[in-house]
Amino acid sequence: MDDLAVSTRGLRKTYRTRRGKRVVAVRGLDLDVPAGGVHGFLGPNGSGKTTSIRMLLGLIRADAGTMTMFGRPVPERLPEVVSRVGAIVESPKFFPAFSGRKNLELLAEAIGAPRSRVGEVLAETSLGERGKDKYRAYSLGMKQRLAIAATLLKEPDLLIFDEPTNGLDPAGIREIRETMRSLGAQGRTVLVSSHILAEVEQVADTVSIIGHGRLLASGTVAEVIGGAGKGTVKVAIDNHEAAIPVLTEAGWTVRLDGGYLYVDGAAHPADVTRRLAERGMYVAELAPVRADLESVFLELTAGEGLGTDEIKPGPRGGDR
């Protein structure tokens, strides 16, 4: 489809361990990444994000399923679209004693990109004033931005970043976040895998959440958050034991967490206050719970991030 930069259907990948066990890394993944903007590819460690990206880029072979980029089946027709794709899957290698600009000039020459692009991509990643500095003097955030600059040399339509903020300090994370937001605003498609929900929520237009290599939710950030947290009220009150039966009698679900009562199902926070006041109990604090991407992520992936699934071989080595 022309409106999708990436699409997969039934994507599956298994590995065999040294002990002969087969481990499912990706289990029937259906993924759609709209063209244009930033798409967050979210999941716990071990959920299959990197494996999915490697299959998409033709670095490893899928066991089953189909994949397309810009409507072209891959890896069969990857050569037709590879010039439109830039990716950072592992830490790129640069020459420490060379400047950032010199590193990019060498790379541009190697891939046939015009030399004029070097200055442009340094500016796009806010490294213009530091281009003459040696790479070894760069901070981790600057090194990651130089890696992004390298992917931009051939002016790709799709950028794929695998956990781009790993190991960065807050300032470095902010720099990468701003760079991704800027790239998405230019009309490029940025597919970013991450487990740092607060960061992704600030830059992503759409998201896909996976667990154990299967899709759990997808859509715009607003759609995925949906009604999560709707009707939930956080209550601080002195006598928890007395308040809980009063609230449950009203038909609400109540849980105690961290010294607060969380009341699910109340149409309005005032209803909670009124019901307690009728019994002579008064709240010290009351606030509606605002849903965010992290709360949805934690709910969807509960029990999903404990590692990959193992398949015990059957009589002929197949799945049971």
N, C-alpha and C positions, 0 to 999 in steps of 0.2 A: 504494500500500500504506500502511496506517495506521501501520506501524512505521518508515516512511521520511519524513524531512522533505523531502528532495530526491532526485530520481531523474532521470537522463538516459539516453537510449539513442541511439546513432549520431549524436551531436551533431557538427556540422561547420560550420566557418566559414572562408571564404577572403577575402582582400583583394586588390585590384588596386593595384600600385604606380604611381607616376607614370610609370614607363617601360613600363607595360603588362603587367608580369609579374603572375601570380596567385600569392599566397603563402598557404599553408595555415597557419592559426593553431590550429585545432582539428580533429582528424582522427578522426571516429567515436568520440567519447568516451562511455563508459558509466560513470556515476558514481552511487553510492548513498550517501546520508548518513543514518545512523540518527537517529531522533528522540531527543533527549535527550543531553546530554554534549557534549564538544568533539571535532570532527572536523578533522584536519589535512589540508589540500589542498596537496600538496607537489609541487614541480617546479622545475627550473632556470629562470632568467630566460629569457623567450621560449618557454616550454613551453605557453602557452595558458591559464594560470590566470585572469588578469584578463579575457581575452576570454570564457571560459566563464562567469564571474560576471556579466559585463555582459549576456550572452545570457539568463541565468537571470532577471535583474531587468528584462528587457524594454528595456534601453538600446540594444542593437543586435539585429538580426535574424539568426537562424540560417539557414544555407543548407539544412540538412537535419537530421533527427533529431527527437526528442521530449523534452520536459522536463515534470516535474511538481513542484509544491511542495504538501506535505500532501495528495497524491492528486489535486490539481487541475491540469489541463494549463495550462501557461503558454507564451507570454504571453496566450493566448486568455482565460483566466479569472483573470488576475493580479489584477484588481480585487477578486475574492472573497477573496484571501489576503494582499493587500499590507499590510493592517493588522496582520497577524501577523508581519511581516518588518521588521527593522531592518538597515541596511547602511551600511558605510563603505567606499567604493570609491576616493574621492579625498579629499584634505584638506578637511574642511568649512570653511565660511566663518563666522566669528564677528566681532562688533564688538569691536575691540581696546580701545576706551575704556570698554566696559561690563564689569561684573563677570561672572563665570561664571554666577552665579545669574540676573542680569538677562538674559543671553543665552538661558538656558533658559526663562525666563518668557515671553520674546517668542516663542520657538519653540513652546512649549506652547499659547499663545494662537492661533498661526497654524494648528496642526494639530488644535485642539480637544481637547487633553489637559487634564485637570484641573490647576489650579495646584498642588495638594497634591503632585503627582508630582515637582515640581522638587526639593523637599527630600529626597524618597525616593531619587531617582536620584543626587543628589549624595552621599548616604550610601552607596549601593551601590557607587559608584566611589571611595570614600574621599576625596571632595572637600568633605565637609561643612564642615570648618573653613576651607576656602579659597574657599568660594562667594562671599564678599564681595570677594575680590581681583579686580582688573581682569584681563581676559583677557591683555593684553599682558605682564603680569608672570608669567604661567604658564611653567613649563618645558615642553619638548617632551612629556615624559611626561604632565604634567598636561593639556596641550592635547588629547592623544590620549584621556585618560580623560574629558575633558569631551565629546569627540565620541561616546564610547561612552555617556555619560550621556544625550546627546541622542537616541540610538537607542532608549533604554529608556523614553522618555516615554510611548510608546503601549503599553508592556508587551508587546513582541513575543515570540513563541514561538521564532522563528528569527533569529539574529544572524549577519550575514555580514561578515567583516573581511578586507580585502585588504592583506596585508603590514602589519599594524598596528604592528610594532616598527621599521619602517624609520627610520633616523636617530636612534634613541634610544640613550642611554647605558645601561650595565648596570643602573643603578637604575631607569630608566624601563622597560626591558625587563621587569625583575622585577615592577614595578607592573602592567603590562599582563597579564603571565602570571598573576598572582594574581587579577586581575579576571576573566579568561577562565575560570580554574578555578572561581571562585565562581559565575559565571553558569551554567556547566555543571552544577555541583552543585545548583543550584536547579531543575533539570529542563528548562532551556532548551536549545535546540540552538545550538551555536556552530560555524559553519563558518569556519575561518581558513586563508587561503592564506599560504604562507610558504616561504622557502628556508633559514630558520634552524632546522636540524634539532634541535639540542640544546634549544632552547626549546620546540619543538612536542612533543618526546618527553616533556617534563615535564608537559604539560597535556592532551595528546590521549588520548582513549579509543579512537578509531579513526582510521585514516588512509587516504588515497588518494594514490598517487604517479603523476604523469604525466610524459611526455616527448614533445615534438613533438605535443602535443594528443591523445595517446592514453593510455589507462590502462595502467600497468605493473604495479601491485600494489595491493591494498586489503584491509582487514580491521582487526582490533584491532592495536595496536602489537605485542603478543606474537606474533600470527599472522604479521604482515609480517616481523618479525625472524626468526621461525621458527628454522630450523637454521643460519642464517648464522653463520659463525665456529665452528660445532661441529666439534671435532676439530682445530682450528688451535692450534698452540703457537708462542709467540714465544721464540726461543733466542738468547742471547748467548754466543759462544764465540770463542776466539782465532783458530783456524785454519778459516776458512770453506771454503777450497778442499778441505781434507781431509774436513771434516764433510759437505759436500753429497753426495758419492757414497755415503758410508756410509748416509745417510738415504734417498736415492733407491733404494738396493738393497733397503731394507725395504719398498718399495712406496709410499712417501709422496711427495707433491709438495712441493718445496722452492723457495722464492724468497728472494733477498737484497734487503732493503729497509732503508735507513737504518742499516746496520751490524748489523742483526739478521737471523737466519734465521727465516722463517715456514714451519712444517711443517704441511701439510694432510693429514688422514686418519688421524692417530694417535688410537687409542681413548683412551689415557691419557697425560698428560705424562710419567709415569714410564717409559713405553715408549721415549720419545726419549732420556731420560737413560741408560737401561740399554743401548740400542744403541750410543750413543757411548762409554760407559764400557768396553764390551767391546773397543773399538778403542783404548783408552788415551786417550780425549779426554773432558774434563770441562767441563761448562757453567758459565759465570760467572753466568748468570741464565736462568730458565725460568719461563714463565707462560702459562696458557691465555688465548686471545684471547676476550674477551667481545664478542659481537655487540651492536651498537646500531643505532638507526634511521639514523644517518648513514652507517655502512658499507653498509647495505642500499641506501640512497638512491644512494650513489656507484656501487655496482655496477650498479643498475638503470638509472641515467641516464647511464652512460658513453657518450659520443658523442651523447647526446640534447640537450645544452644548448648546441649550437653555433649556435642560431638557428632560424628557421622554415624549412620546406621551400618551395622555389619550384616552381611548375608552369609549364612553358613552354606557351604557347598553341598549340593545334593549328591546322589549316587554317581552322577556323571559330571559333577562340578557345576551344575546349573543352580538356579535359585530354587529354593524350596517354596 
